Amino acid sequence: MFYIIKTAPRNFGLLWTKANCSVTDPYYVAEFSCEIIPLPKEKSNYLDPAIRFSRDIKQLVLDFRIVMERGNQKNFELLKFKADGCNILNKQAKNPIMNAMFKRVFQASNFPSRCPIKGNITYKTDKFAIDPESFPMYTPEMNFTTKLYFYSEKKTLMATGSMDTAVFNKGAN
């Protein structure tokens, strides 16, 4: 016998508060941007990142981190994850949390499903929002930063992204 347990809806929301995406090596990446689009009526927003590689990318390494700032103390890394970006494109990341997150990214994007990633094409993820259901039910109010580093097959840093996020209580004004 199986039981389906439905969890209560989350009483918190997540907002992107700042986004900065930049090219570190134009030999590999021509453009990298990330714009926050507000939805004021819903007290939410979404992120519209876009990247255009300067040339075909045969191999891609992603370094992904979620960092919580702790004032005067050392920052705390909630998650640190390094992966073969081509396997992620193929939806085969070894980390189940990352699989779920990247699945949402790829549902709303034009990224290819495998390497090589063609150059001179703008790859976009439209209206990417963080789903509170992917967080623990009792997530406290806090701020965290998501950091993303793109490396080439030669381990050259090609581009970086940094997105600040706030977890807020839906009942608070």
PyMOL commands that set and color helices and strands:
alter all, ss='L'
color gray80, all
select helices_A, chain A and resi 40-42+85-89+96-107+132-134
alter helices_A, ss='H'
color red, helices_A
select strands_A, chain A and resi 12-23+29-39+44-53+61-68+76-84+122-124+142-151+157-169
alter strands_A, ss='S'
color yellow, strands_A
deselect
rebuild
show_as cartoon
